[in-house]
């Protein structure tokens, strides 16, 4: 190609791409031929290659941001330490008053652990610089359990474990999805964070049921609690496995989840009644849509039947729509 066919304006438009290796081989050959004979474009390329000013500006920007970040962290840490110092005032006052009235150190520890709970959500976020939320969650959980244990000891009760297990379970349901995403995991578990969260919550739910069974004196507890708990867990697990692992169109997943919800809502009470009383009666068999308000049993059966029919229709429509959309996307 003759480079005379290309003017300097066109070549100068290509120079930034040429410098960043973002142009085609043909464009690069054209620029090479042109700058071999054009001092003006060659000089412009030299200026583009001189990145010292840009590097300096980037370095200065990073230094300014780093200095500002350090300044803010130092200021936050100072505030945190100051807050912790203020919290020591009521601790010391309570200690002195507790000893002065001859109560030993009984309710002083309740005040101390209460302030620890407060400090876990105020001081910890300000003084911890890395993994702040994780450390805050851990400190809050530990301090809350210490408070419960202290209150239990002070009242002479034996209820600490019956309270601590549901507390941990409740906090896990809220915080475990975040925690599992921010802790280092082995390589084979990195894509199974949702599954780990579900397993963790399931284990703690069964621990809670186990603990309640230990504390209760009801003889038939295990025959009732375990089947109902397991049956109730079928729905969230089926929906989780469908949403997370089923390789179908999202609309199809919505349809399957609708069917699962409708079936569970319709027959859940029948299963519970069977576990409690040994009754094998299916409630929707009493449905009579021509009669409403005659009796509570018929009304409940009618509602259950309508829920079952609506969920079946909507679920089937969504599954069919998802199948059609999936085939359409594959064709395109």
Backbone as numpy.savetxt, mean C-alpha at the origin, in Angstrom:
# Nx Ny Nz CAx CAy CAz Cx Cy Cz
27.28 12.16 -52.02 26.44 13.36 -52.02 27.31 14.60 -52.02
26.87 15.59 -52.69 27.59 16.86 -52.72 27.07 17.74 -51.60
27.97 18.15 -50.69 27.52 18.93 -49.54 27.07 20.31 -49.92
27.34 20.75 -51.15 26.88 22.07 -51.59 25.37 22.11 -51.70
24.74 20.92 -51.75 23.28 20.87 -51.82 22.63 21.20 -50.48
23.44 21.34 -49.45 22.90 21.60 -48.12 23.48 22.90 -47.61
22.60 23.86 -47.26 23.10 25.14 -46.77 23.43 25.07 -45.29
24.07 26.11 -44.80 24.52 26.12 -43.40 23.36 26.08 -42.41
22.26 26.69 -42.77 21.12 26.72 -41.86 20.61 25.31 -41.59
20.54 24.50 -42.65 20.09 23.12 -42.49 21.10 22.32 -41.65
22.38 22.51 -41.93 23.42 21.78 -41.19 23.40 22.18 -39.73
23.23 23.48 -39.45 23.21 23.95 -38.06 22.01 23.41 -37.29
20.92 23.15 -38.01 19.78 22.50 -37.35 20.10 21.07 -36.96
20.98 20.43 -37.74 21.34 19.04 -37.46 22.45 18.91 -36.42
23.19 19.99 -36.18 24.36 19.91 -35.29 24.02 19.42 -33.87
22.94 19.91 -33.23 22.63 19.38 -31.88 22.37 17.88 -31.89
21.66 17.40 -32.91 21.43 15.95 -33.02 22.73 15.21 -33.29
23.58 15.80 -34.11 24.89 15.23 -34.43 25.74 15.13 -33.15
25.72 16.18 -32.34 26.49 16.21 -31.12 26.01 15.15 -30.12
24.69 14.91 -30.07 24.10 13.96 -29.12 24.00 12.55 -29.68
24.56 12.33 -30.89 24.48 11.01 -31.54 23.03 10.55 -31.70
22.17 11.51 -32.01 20.74 11.20 -32.14 20.26 11.26 -33.58
21.17 11.45 -34.53 20.76 11.52 -35.93 21.13 10.22 -36.65
20.59 10.05 -37.84 20.86 8.84 -38.61 22.27 8.87 -39.19
22.73 7.73 -39.67 24.06 7.66 -40.27 24.16 8.53 -41.52
23.07 8.62 -42.26 23.07 9.47 -43.47 23.24 10.93 -43.10
22.48 11.38 -42.08 22.60 12.78 -41.63 24.00 13.05 -41.09
24.56 12.08 -40.37 25.91 12.26 -39.83 26.95 12.40 -40.94
26.80 11.62 -42.02 27.72 11.72 -43.16 27.63 13.08 -43.83
26.40 13.58 -43.94 26.19 14.91 -44.56 26.86 15.98 -43.73
26.70 15.92 -42.40 27.31 16.93 -41.52 28.83 16.82 -41.59
29.36 15.59 -41.59 30.81 15.41 -41.66 31.38 16.04 -42.93
30.73 15.81 -44.04 31.19 16.37 -45.31 31.12 17.89 -45.31
30.06 18.43 -44.70 29.86 19.88 -44.73 30.87 20.60 -43.84
31.07 20.13 -42.61 31.97 20.84 -41.70 33.42 20.70 -42.11
33.70 19.74 -42.98 35.07 19.62 -43.49 35.44 20.82 -44.34
34.43 21.46 -44.95 34.69 22.61 -45.82 34.12 23.92 -45.28
33.36 23.87 -44.17 32.70 25.09 -43.67 33.22 25.41 -42.28
34.03 26.46 -42.20 34.60 26.85 -40.91 33.53 27.37 -39.94
32.50 28.01 -40.46 31.46 28.58 -39.62 30.70 27.48 -38.87
30.27 26.45 -39.60 29.55 25.35 -38.96 30.46 24.53 -38.07
31.72 24.40 -38.47 32.69 23.68 -37.65 32.90 24.38 -36.31
32.97 25.71 -36.34 33.13 26.49 -35.11 31.92 26.35 -34.21
30.73 26.31 -34.82 29.51 26.14 -34.04 29.50 24.77 -33.36
29.97 23.74 -34.08 30.04 22.41 -33.50 31.02 22.39 -32.32
32.12 23.12 -32.45 33.11 23.20 -31.37 32.48 23.82 -30.13
31.68 24.88 -30.34 31.01 25.52 -29.20 30.01 24.57 -28.53
29.32 23.77 -29.35 28.38 22.80 -28.78 29.10 21.74 -27.97
30.31 21.38 -28.43 31.07 20.34 -27.73 31.68 20.84 -26.43
31.76 22.14 -26.29 32.31 22.71 -25.07 31.19 22.79 -24.01
31.14 21.81 -23.13 30.07 21.73 -22.12 30.54 22.18 -20.74
31.66 22.84 -20.68 32.20 23.22 -19.37 31.24 24.16 -18.62
30.62 25.09 -19.36 29.70 26.03 -18.71 28.47 25.29 -18.19
27.94 24.39 -19.04 26.77 23.63 -18.61 27.09 22.74 -17.42
28.27 22.10 -17.47 28.66 21.25 -16.35 28.81 22.07 -15.08
29.35 23.27 -15.21 29.52 24.14 -14.04 28.16 24.53 -13.45
27.23 24.90 -14.35 25.90 25.29 -13.88 25.18 24.12 -13.19
25.31 22.93 -13.78 24.68 21.75 -13.18 25.29 21.46 -11.81
26.64 21.58 -11.73 27.32 21.35 -10.47 26.88 22.35 -9.41
26.79 23.62 -9.81 26.35 24.65 -8.88 24.92 24.40 -8.41
24.07 24.01 -9.36 22.68 23.73 -9.00 22.60 22.60 -7.99
23.36 21.52 -8.24 23.36 20.39 -7.33 23.90 20.78 -5.96
24.94 21.62 -5.94 25.50 22.06 -4.66 24.49 22.89 -3.88
23.79 23.79 -4.59 22.79 24.62 -3.92 21.67 23.76 -3.33
21.21 22.78 -4.13 20.13 21.90 -3.64 20.60 21.06 -2.47
21.84 20.57 -2.55 22.37 19.75 -1.47 22.52 20.56 -0.19
23.04 21.79 -0.32 23.20 22.65 0.85 21.85 22.99 1.47
20.87 23.27 0.58 19.54 23.58 1.09 18.92 22.38 1.79
19.13 21.18 1.22 18.59 19.97 1.83 19.23 19.72 3.20
20.56 19.90 3.29 21.23 19.71 4.57 20.75 20.73 5.60
20.54 21.96 5.14 20.08 23.01 6.05 18.69 22.69 6.59
17.81 22.20 5.69 16.45 21.86 6.11 16.46 20.67 7.05
17.30 19.66 6.75 17.36 18.50 7.63 17.90 18.87 9.00
18.89 19.76 9.02 19.45 20.21 10.30 18.40 20.98 11.09
17.67 21.83 10.38 16.62 22.60 11.07 15.53 21.67 11.61
15.15 20.67 10.80 14.12 19.73 11.24 14.59 18.91 12.43
15.86 18.46 12.37 16.41 17.69 13.49 16.45 18.53 14.76
16.79 19.80 14.62 16.82 20.70 15.78 15.44 20.84 16.40
14.43 21.00 15.53 13.06 21.09 16.03 12.65 19.80 16.73
13.06 18.65 16.13 12.74 17.37 16.75 13.36 17.21 18.12
14.63 17.59 18.24 15.30 17.51 19.54 14.65 18.45 20.54
14.28 19.64 20.08 13.62 20.61 20.96 12.27 20.07 21.43
11.53 19.43 20.50 10.24 18.83 20.88 10.43 17.72 21.89
11.47 16.89 21.67 11.75 15.82 22.63 12.10 16.38 24.00
12.82 17.50 24.02 13.18 18.13 25.29 11.94 18.63 26.02
11.01 19.20 25.25 9.76 19.68 25.86 8.97 18.52 26.45
8.98 17.39 25.73 8.24 16.22 26.22 8.84 15.67 27.52
10.12 15.95 27.76 10.73 15.47 28.99 10.21 16.22 30.21
9.67 17.42 30.00 9.19 18.21 31.13 8.05 17.51 31.86
6.96 17.10 31.16 5.91 16.39 31.90 6.38 15.05 32.46
7.36 14.42 31.82 7.88 13.16 32.36 8.52 13.39 33.71
9.36 14.41 33.79 10.05 14.72 35.06 9.05 15.16 36.13
8.08 16.00 35.70 7.07 16.46 36.67 6.27 15.30 37.22
5.84 14.40 36.34 5.08 13.23 36.79 5.91 12.33 37.69
7.19 12.19 37.38 8.06 11.36 38.20 8.16 11.93 39.61
8.37 13.25 39.70 8.51 13.89 41.01 7.21 13.79 41.81
6.07 14.08 41.12 4.78 14.02 41.81 4.46 12.60 42.25
4.76 11.64 41.40 4.48 10.24 41.72 5.25 9.79 42.95
6.51 10.18 43.02 7.33 9.81 44.17 6.93 10.59 45.42
6.50 11.86 45.22 6.18 12.71 46.37 4.95 12.22 47.12
3.99 11.67 46.41 2.76 11.21 47.07 2.84 9.75 47.49
4.02 9.15 47.30 4.24 7.80 47.78 3.61 6.70 46.95
3.36 6.95 45.67 2.77 5.93 44.81 3.82 5.10 44.07
5.07 5.30 44.40 6.12 4.58 43.68 6.18 5.04 42.23
6.27 4.10 41.33 6.36 4.44 39.90 5.24 3.74 39.12
4.03 3.68 39.69 2.97 2.94 39.02 2.45 3.67 37.79
1.64 4.73 37.97 1.07 5.38 36.79 2.06 6.27 36.05
3.24 6.47 36.61 4.27 7.25 35.90 4.61 6.59 34.56
4.65 5.26 34.53 5.00 4.56 33.29 3.91 4.69 32.24
2.67 4.87 32.68 1.59 5.10 31.72 1.79 6.45 31.03
2.13 7.46 31.82 2.43 8.78 31.24 3.63 8.70 30.31
4.67 7.98 30.75 5.89 7.86 29.95 5.60 7.20 28.60
4.90 6.06 28.61 4.62 5.36 27.35 3.65 6.15 26.48
2.74 6.90 27.09 1.84 7.75 26.29 2.63 8.82 25.54
3.61 9.41 26.21 4.46 10.40 25.56 5.33 9.76 24.49
5.71 8.50 24.70 6.49 7.80 23.67 5.65 7.62 22.40
4.37 7.33 22.57 3.49 7.21 21.40 3.43 8.55 20.67
3.28 9.61 21.41 3.24 10.94 20.80 4.56 11.27 20.11
5.67 10.93 20.76 6.99 11.21 20.18 7.24 10.40 18.92
6.67 9.21 18.85 6.92 8.36 17.68 6.36 8.96 16.40
5.32 9.78 16.51 4.73 10.37 15.31 5.09 11.85 15.14
5.87 12.38 16.07 6.28 13.79 15.97 7.80 13.94 15.91
8.49 13.34 16.87 9.95 13.50 16.95 10.66 12.62 15.92
10.26 11.35 15.83 10.93 10.41 14.92 10.96 10.93 13.48
9.85 11.41 12.91 9.91 11.90 11.52 10.86 13.07 11.33
11.13 13.81 12.40 12.00 14.98 12.27 13.47 14.68 12.46
13.80 13.61 13.17 15.21 13.33 13.45 15.77 12.19 12.61
14.92 11.35 12.05 15.38 10.24 11.21 15.40 10.70 9.77
16.51 10.52 9.08 16.67 11.05 7.72 16.40 10.02 6.64
16.65 8.76 6.92 16.44 7.72 5.91 15.33 6.78 6.35
14.54 6.34 5.37 13.41 5.45 5.66 12.55 6.00 6.80
12.23 7.28 6.68 11.53 7.98 7.76 10.21 7.32 8.10
9.42 7.03 7.08 8.08 6.48 7.33 8.18 5.09 7.97
9.13 4.28 7.51 9.29 2.94 8.09 9.66 3.02 9.56
10.61 3.90 9.89 11.00 4.06 11.29 9.86 4.62 12.12
9.08 5.52 11.54 7.95 6.09 12.27 6.90 5.02 12.56
6.60 4.19 11.56 5.63 3.11 11.76 6.11 2.13 12.83
7.39 1.77 12.76 7.94 0.83 13.73 7.90 1.41 15.14
8.31 2.68 15.28 8.32 3.32 16.60 6.90 3.47 17.15
5.96 3.81 16.28 4.57 3.96 16.73 4.01 2.62 17.20
4.28 1.56 16.46 3.76 0.24 16.84 4.34 -0.22 18.17
5.66 -0.10 18.32 6.32 -0.55 19.55 5.84 0.28 20.74
5.79 1.60 20.58 5.38 2.46 21.71 3.92 2.21 22.08
3.06 1.97 21.07 1.66 1.68 21.36 1.52 0.37 22.13
2.28 -0.66 21.73 2.25 -1.92 22.46 2.78 -1.77 23.89
3.80 -0.93 24.05 4.31 -0.67 25.40 3.26 0.02 26.26
2.52 0.94 25.67 1.45 1.62 26.41 0.38 0.63 26.83
-0.03 -0.25 25.93 -1.04 -1.25 26.26 -0.54 -2.19 27.36
0.73 -2.61 27.26 1.29 -3.50 28.27 1.35 -2.82 29.62
1.74 -1.54 29.64 1.82 -0.80 30.89 0.45 -0.66 31.55
-0.56 -0.34 30.74 -1.92 -0.23 31.27 -2.40 -1.58 31.80
-2.06 -2.64 31.09 -2.46 -3.98 31.53 -1.83 -4.33 32.87
-0.54 -4.06 33.01 0.16 -4.35 34.26 -0.39 -3.50 35.39
-0.65 -2.21 35.11 -1.14 -1.28 36.13 -2.52 -1.69 36.64
-3.37 -2.20 35.76 -4.72 -2.60 36.16 -4.78 -4.04 36.66
-3.64 -4.74 36.59 -3.62 -6.12 37.06 -4.40 -7.06 36.16
-4.54 -6.71 34.89 -5.31 -7.53 33.96 -4.45 -8.55 33.23
-5.12 -9.37 32.43 -4.43 -10.36 31.60 -4.86 -10.22 30.14
-5.22 -9.00 29.76 -5.80 -8.75 28.44 -4.79 -8.21 27.43
-3.51 -8.16 27.76 -2.54 -7.54 26.85 -2.51 -8.23 25.49
-2.42 -9.55 25.49 -2.31 -10.27 24.21 -3.61 -10.21 23.42
-4.74 -10.20 24.10 -6.02 -10.14 23.40 -6.21 -8.78 22.75
-5.47 -7.78 23.21 -5.55 -6.44 22.62 -4.42 -6.21 21.62
-3.25 -6.71 21.91 -2.08 -6.44 21.06 -2.20 -7.10 19.70
-2.73 -8.33 19.65 -2.84 -9.03 18.37 -3.75 -8.29 17.39
-4.99 -7.92 17.78 -5.80 -7.14 16.83 -5.21 -5.79 16.50
-4.44 -5.20 17.44 -3.78 -3.93 17.14 -2.76 -4.10 16.03
-1.92 -5.13 16.14 -0.93 -5.40 15.10 -1.61 -5.74 13.79
-2.69 -6.53 13.85 -3.42 -6.91 12.65 -4.00 -5.68 11.95
-4.61 -4.78 12.72 -5.18 -3.57 12.14 -4.12 -2.67 11.52
-2.99 -2.50 12.22 -1.91 -1.68 11.67 -1.32 -2.33 10.42
-1.26 -3.65 10.40 -0.72 -4.35 9.23 -1.59 -4.13 8.00
-2.91 -4.17 8.18 -3.81 -3.96 7.06 -3.59 -2.58 6.44
-3.31 -1.59 7.28 -3.14 -0.22 6.81 -1.74 0.01 6.24
-0.71 -0.42 6.98 0.66 -0.02 6.66 1.48 -1.06 5.89
1.09 -2.34 5.93 1.92 -3.36 5.31 2.12 -3.14 3.80
1.12 -2.71 3.03 1.37 -2.46 1.60 2.51 -1.48 1.37
2.59 -0.45 2.20 3.70 0.52 2.05 5.01 -0.10 2.51
4.99 -0.78 3.64 6.22 -1.35 4.19 6.83 -2.36 3.22
5.99 -3.23 2.67 6.50 -4.30 1.80 7.10 -3.73 0.52
6.69 -2.52 0.14 7.23 -1.88 -1.06 8.55 -1.16 -0.80
8.91 -0.97 0.47 10.10 -0.18 0.78 11.13 -0.94 1.59
10.97 -2.24 1.72 12.00 -3.03 2.40 12.70 -3.90 1.36
14.00 -4.16 1.53 14.72 -5.01 0.56 14.22 -6.43 0.62
13.96 -7.01 -0.55 13.47 -8.38 -0.65 14.38 -9.19 -1.55
14.45 -10.50 -1.35 15.19 -11.34 -2.31 14.62 -11.18 -3.71
15.44 -11.44 -4.69 15.05 -11.21 -6.09 13.79 -11.97 -6.47
13.63 -13.20 -5.98 12.48 -14.01 -6.39 11.18 -13.55 -5.73
11.27 -12.62 -4.77 10.07 -12.12 -4.10 9.70 -10.70 -4.51
10.53 -10.06 -5.33 10.30 -8.65 -5.64 9.03 -8.41 -6.43
8.62 -9.40 -7.22 7.39 -9.26 -7.99 6.20 -9.92 -7.31
6.35 -10.25 -6.04 5.28 -10.91 -5.31 4.91 -10.14 -4.04
5.03 -8.81 -4.11 4.77 -7.99 -2.92 3.31 -8.03 -2.52
2.41 -8.00 -3.49 0.98 -8.06 -3.18 0.64 -9.40 -2.54
1.22 -10.49 -3.05 0.97 -11.81 -2.49 1.49 -11.90 -1.06
2.67 -11.33 -0.81 3.22 -11.33 0.55 2.32 -10.56 1.50
1.77 -9.44 1.03 0.87 -8.65 1.87 -0.38 -9.44 2.23
-0.96 -10.11 1.22 -2.16 -10.93 1.48 -1.84 -12.07 2.45
-0.71 -12.72 2.26 -0.33 -13.81 3.17 -0.12 -13.31 4.59
0.55 -12.17 4.72 0.81 -11.58 6.04 -0.50 -11.29 6.77
-1.43 -10.63 6.09 -2.71 -10.29 6.71 -3.52 -11.54 7.05
-3.45 -12.56 6.18 -4.18 -13.79 6.43 -3.64 -14.51 7.66
-2.32 -14.57 7.78 -1.70 -15.21 8.94 -2.11 -14.51 10.23
-2.07 -13.17 10.23 -2.42 -12.44 11.45 -3.90 -12.56 11.78
-4.75 -12.70 10.75 -6.16 -12.92 11.02 -6.36 -14.27 11.73
-5.68 -15.30 11.26 -5.80 -16.60 11.91 -5.19 -16.59 13.32
-4.12 -15.81 13.50 -3.55 -15.67 14.85 -4.57 -15.01 15.78
-5.29 -14.02 15.25 -6.34 -13.36 16.04 -7.45 -14.34 16.41
-7.88 -15.15 15.42 -8.91 -16.15 15.70 -8.41 -17.17 16.73
-7.15 -17.57 16.59 -6.55 -18.52 17.53 -6.52 -17.93 18.94
-6.13 -16.68 19.06 -6.05 -16.03 20.36 -7.44 -15.93 21.01
-8.44 -15.55 20.21 -9.80 -15.48 20.75 -10.26 -16.85 21.23
-9.86 -17.91 20.50 -10.23 -19.26 20.92 -9.59 -19.66 22.23
-8.36 -19.18 22.47 -7.67 -19.49 23.72 -8.36 -18.81 24.90
-8.84 -17.58 24.67 -9.43 -16.81 25.77 -10.89 -17.15 26.02
-11.57 -17.72 25.03 -12.99 -18.02 25.21 -13.18 -19.37 25.87
-14.31 -19.51 26.51 -14.63 -20.79 27.15 -15.73 -21.52 26.40
-16.09 -21.02 25.21 -17.16 -21.65 24.43 -16.64 -22.92 23.79
-17.29 -24.03 24.08 -16.77 -25.33 23.66 -16.76 -25.51 22.15
-17.76 -24.95 21.47 -17.88 -25.15 20.02 -17.20 -24.04 19.22
-16.33 -23.27 19.89 -15.71 -22.11 19.22 -14.98 -22.50 17.95
-14.13 -23.53 18.04 -13.29 -23.88 16.89 -14.13 -24.41 15.73
-15.20 -25.13 16.03 -16.05 -25.66 14.97 -16.81 -24.56 14.23
-16.91 -23.39 14.85 -17.62 -22.27 14.22 -16.65 -21.26 13.62
-15.65 -20.86 14.40 -14.77 -19.75 13.99 -13.93 -20.10 12.77
-13.31 -21.26 12.77 -12.41 -21.60 11.66 -13.14 -21.76 10.33
-14.27 -22.49 10.26 -14.96 -22.58 8.95 -15.48 -21.25 8.44
-16.05 -20.43 9.32 -16.60 -19.15 8.87 -15.47 -18.21 8.43
-14.37 -18.20 9.18 -13.23 -17.35 8.80 -12.66 -17.78 7.45
-12.47 -19.06 7.29 -11.91 -19.58 6.03 -12.84 -19.29 4.86
-14.15 -19.50 5.06 -15.12 -19.22 4.01 -15.11 -17.74 3.64
-15.00 -16.86 4.63 -15.00 -15.42 4.37 -13.74 -14.98 3.63
-12.64 -15.71 3.83 -11.40 -15.36 3.15 -11.38 -15.80 1.69
-12.29 -16.68 1.32 -12.31 -17.16 -0.06 -12.53 -16.00 -1.04
-13.43 -15.09 -0.70 -13.77 -13.99 -1.61 -12.59 -13.06 -1.86
-11.95 -12.49 -0.80 -10.81 -11.60 -1.10 -9.67 -12.31 -1.81
-9.45 -13.60 -1.48 -8.37 -14.32 -2.14 -8.69 -14.61 -3.60
-9.92 -15.00 -3.90 -10.30 -15.22 -5.29 -10.21 -13.94 -6.11
-10.67 -12.84 -5.54 -10.62 -11.56 -6.25 -9.17 -11.11 -6.44
-8.35 -11.31 -5.42 -6.93 -10.95 -5.54 -6.24 -11.75 -6.63
-6.43 -13.08 -6.61 -5.80 -13.93 -7.61 -6.30 -13.60 -9.02
-7.58 -13.28 -9.13 -8.14 -12.90 -10.43 -7.53 -11.61 -10.94
-7.49 -10.59 -10.09 -7.00 -9.27 -10.51 -5.50 -9.30 -10.77
-4.76 -10.02 -9.93 -3.29 -9.96 -10.00 -2.71 -10.92 -11.03
-3.28 -12.12 -11.17 -2.59 -13.14 -11.94 -3.36 -13.64 -13.17
-4.64 -13.39 -13.25 -5.40 -13.89 -14.40 -5.07 -13.06 -15.64
-4.63 -13.72 -16.70 -4.19 -13.03 -17.92 -5.38 -12.82 -18.87
-6.28 -11.95 -18.48 -7.43 -11.63 -19.32 -7.61 -10.11 -19.31
-8.56 -9.64 -20.12 -8.83 -8.22 -20.21 -9.37 -7.69 -18.87
-9.01 -6.46 -18.48 -9.51 -5.90 -17.21 -11.02 -5.92 -17.07
-11.74 -5.72 -18.18 -13.21 -5.78 -18.11 -13.67 -7.19 -17.76
-12.98 -8.19 -18.29 -13.30 -9.57 -17.94 -13.05 -9.83 -16.46
-11.96 -9.29 -15.93 -11.68 -9.42 -14.50 -12.79 -8.78 -13.67
-13.27 -7.62 -14.11 -14.37 -6.97 -13.40 -15.61 -7.84 -13.39
-15.88 -8.52 -14.52 -17.03 -9.41 -14.59 -16.89 -10.59 -13.65
-15.71 -11.19 -13.60 -15.47 -12.34 -12.72 -15.63 -11.92 -11.26
-15.08 -10.77 -10.91 -15.20 -10.27 -9.53 -16.66 -9.98 -9.18
-17.43 -9.49 -10.15 -18.85 -9.25 -9.92 -19.58 -10.56 -9.63
-19.26 -11.60 -10.38 -19.87 -12.91 -10.14 -19.50 -13.45 -8.77
-18.22 -13.32 -8.40 -17.76 -13.81 -7.09 -18.51 -13.09 -5.97
-18.61 -11.77 -6.09 -19.29 -10.98 -5.06 -20.76 -11.35 -4.96
-21.42 -11.50 -6.11 -22.83 -11.84 -6.10 -23.11 -13.20 -5.50
-22.29 -14.20 -5.87 -22.48 -15.55 -5.33 -22.24 -15.57 -3.83
-21.19 -14.90 -3.38 -20.89 -14.86 -1.95 -22.01 -14.16 -1.18
-22.46 -13.00 -1.70 -23.52 -12.26 -1.00 -24.80 -13.08 -0.90
-25.06 -13.90 -1.90 -26.30 -14.69 -1.93 -26.26 -15.86 -0.97
-25.14 -16.55 -0.90 -25.09 -17.82 -0.17 -24.28 -17.76 1.13
-23.72 -16.60 1.48 -22.91 -16.50 2.70 -23.72 -16.84 3.94
-24.93 -16.26 4.06 -25.75 -16.52 5.25 -26.17 -17.98 5.33
-26.40 -18.60 4.16 -26.76 -20.03 4.17 -25.64 -20.87 4.77
-24.39 -20.54 4.40 -23.26 -21.29 4.93 -23.11 -21.05 6.43
-23.27 -19.80 6.85 -23.12 -19.47 8.27 -24.20 -20.18 9.09
-25.43 -20.17 8.60 -26.51 -20.88 9.30 -26.22 -22.38 9.38
-25.62 -22.91 8.34 -25.27 -24.33 8.35 -24.23 -24.62 9.43
-23.21 -23.73 9.52 -22.17 -23.93 10.53 -22.74 -23.77 11.95
-23.62 -22.79 12.13 -24.15 -22.50 13.46 -25.21 -23.50 13.91
-26.12 -23.85 13.00 -27.28 -24.64 13.41 -27.42 -25.96 12.67
-26.54 -26.23 11.70 -26.66 -27.46 10.95 -27.76 -27.43 9.90
-28.32 -26.24 9.63 -29.38 -26.11 8.65 -28.81 -26.06 7.24
-29.34 -26.89 6.34 -28.87 -26.94 4.95 -29.84 -26.25 4.00
-30.65 -25.37 4.54 -31.66 -24.70 3.73 -31.04 -23.56 2.93
-31.40 -23.46 1.63 -30.95 -22.35 0.78 -32.04 -21.28 0.77
-31.70 -20.11 1.24 -32.70 -19.08 1.50 -33.43 -18.63 0.23
-32.72 -18.51 -0.89 -33.37 -17.97 -2.09 -34.42 -18.94 -2.63
-34.44 -20.17 -2.13 -35.48 -21.10 -2.56 -36.85 -20.69 -2.04
-36.88 -19.80 -1.03 -38.15 -19.29 -0.49 -38.62 -18.04 -1.21
-37.85 -17.59 -2.22 -38.18 -16.33 -2.88 -39.51 -16.44 -3.63
-40.27 -15.35 -3.57 -41.53 -15.22 -4.32 -41.66 -13.74 -4.67
-41.23 -13.40 -5.86 -41.16 -11.99 -6.25 -42.53 -11.33 -6.34
-43.59 -12.13 -6.31 -44.94 -11.56 -6.33 -45.42 -11.17 -4.93
-44.63 -11.55 -3.93 -45.02 -11.25 -2.55 -43.89 -10.49 -1.86
-44.19 -9.30 -1.38 -43.24 -8.47 -0.65 -43.91 -7.99 0.64
-43.19 -8.11 1.72 -43.73 -7.64 2.99 -44.61 -8.63 3.70
-44.83 -9.81 3.11 -45.64 -10.83 3.77 -44.93 -11.35 5.02
-43.64 -11.61 4.86 -42.81 -12.04 5.99 -41.38 -11.60 5.73
-40.62 -11.49 6.81 -39.22 -11.08 6.67 -38.41 -12.11 5.91
-38.74 -13.40 6.08 -37.99 -14.45 5.40 -38.17 -14.36 3.89
-39.40 -14.13 3.43 -39.65 -14.05 1.99 -39.01 -12.78 1.42
-39.08 -11.67 2.15 -38.45 -10.43 1.68 -36.95 -10.60 1.54
-36.31 -11.21 2.56 -34.87 -11.45 2.50 -34.52 -12.38 1.33
-35.36 -13.40 1.11 -35.11 -14.32 0.01 -35.25 -13.61 -1.34
-36.24 -12.72 -1.46 -36.41 -11.96 -2.71 -35.22 -11.06 -2.98
-34.73 -10.38 -1.94 -33.56 -9.51 -2.11 -32.35 -10.32 -2.52
-32.15 -11.48 -1.87 -31.03 -12.33 -2.23 -31.10 -12.82 -3.66
-32.31 -13.19 -4.10 -32.49 -13.67 -5.47 -32.19 -12.56 -6.48
-32.66 -11.34 -6.19 -32.41 -10.22 -7.10 -30.91 -9.90 -7.17
-30.23 -9.95 -6.02 -28.78 -9.71 -6.01 -28.08 -10.75 -6.86
-28.49 -12.00 -6.73 -27.88 -13.09 -7.48 -28.11 -12.90 -8.99
-29.35 -12.57 -9.38 -29.68 -12.41 -10.80 -28.94 -11.22 -11.40
-28.96 -10.08 -10.69 -28.31 -8.87 -11.21 -26.81 -9.07 -11.35
-26.18 -9.66 -10.33 -24.73 -9.89 -10.41 -24.40 -10.88 -11.51
-25.28 -11.90 -11.71 -25.05 -12.88 -12.77 -25.14 -12.22 -14.14
-26.14 -11.35 -14.33 -26.32 -10.69 -15.62 -25.17 -9.72 -15.88
-24.88 -8.85 -14.90 -23.81 -7.86 -15.09 -22.46 -8.54 -15.28
-22.18 -9.57 -14.47 -20.92 -10.29 -14.60 -20.76 -10.94 -15.96
-21.84 -11.55 -16.46 -21.79 -12.20 -17.78 -21.57 -11.17 -18.88
-22.24 -10.02 -18.78 -22.07 -8.97 -19.78 -20.63 -8.46 -19.78
-20.08 -8.24 -18.61 -18.71 -7.73 -18.52 -17.71 -8.76 -19.05
-17.91 -10.02 -18.74 -17.00 -11.05 -19.25 -17.07 -11.11 -20.77
-18.29 -11.05 -21.33 -18.44 -11.07 -22.79 -17.80 -9.84 -23.42
-18.03 -8.67 -22.81 -17.45 -7.43 -23.35 -15.93 -7.48 -23.29
-15.38 -8.00 -22.18 -13.93 -8.11 -22.06 -13.34 -9.06 -23.08
-14.05 -10.15 -23.36 -13.58 -11.10 -24.37 -13.57 -10.47 -25.76
-14.62 -9.71 -26.07 -14.69 -9.03 -27.38 -13.58 -7.99 -27.50
-13.38 -7.19 -26.44 -12.34 -6.17 -26.48 -10.95 -6.80 -26.60
-10.74 -7.93 -25.93 -9.46 -8.60 -26.00 -9.16 -9.08 -27.44
-10.16 -9.68 -28.08 -9.98 -10.15 -29.46 -9.76 -8.96 -30.40
-10.46 -7.86 -30.14 -10.31 -6.68 -30.99 -8.91 -6.10 -30.89
-8.36 -6.05 -29.66 -7.01 -5.53 -29.47 -5.97 -6.42 -30.12
-6.18 -7.75 -30.08 -5.23 -8.67 -30.70 -5.23 -8.51 -32.23
-6.40 -8.24 -32.81 -6.48 -8.08 -34.25 -5.79 -6.83 -34.73
-5.79 -5.78 -33.87 -5.13 -4.54 -34.26 -3.64 -4.57 -33.90
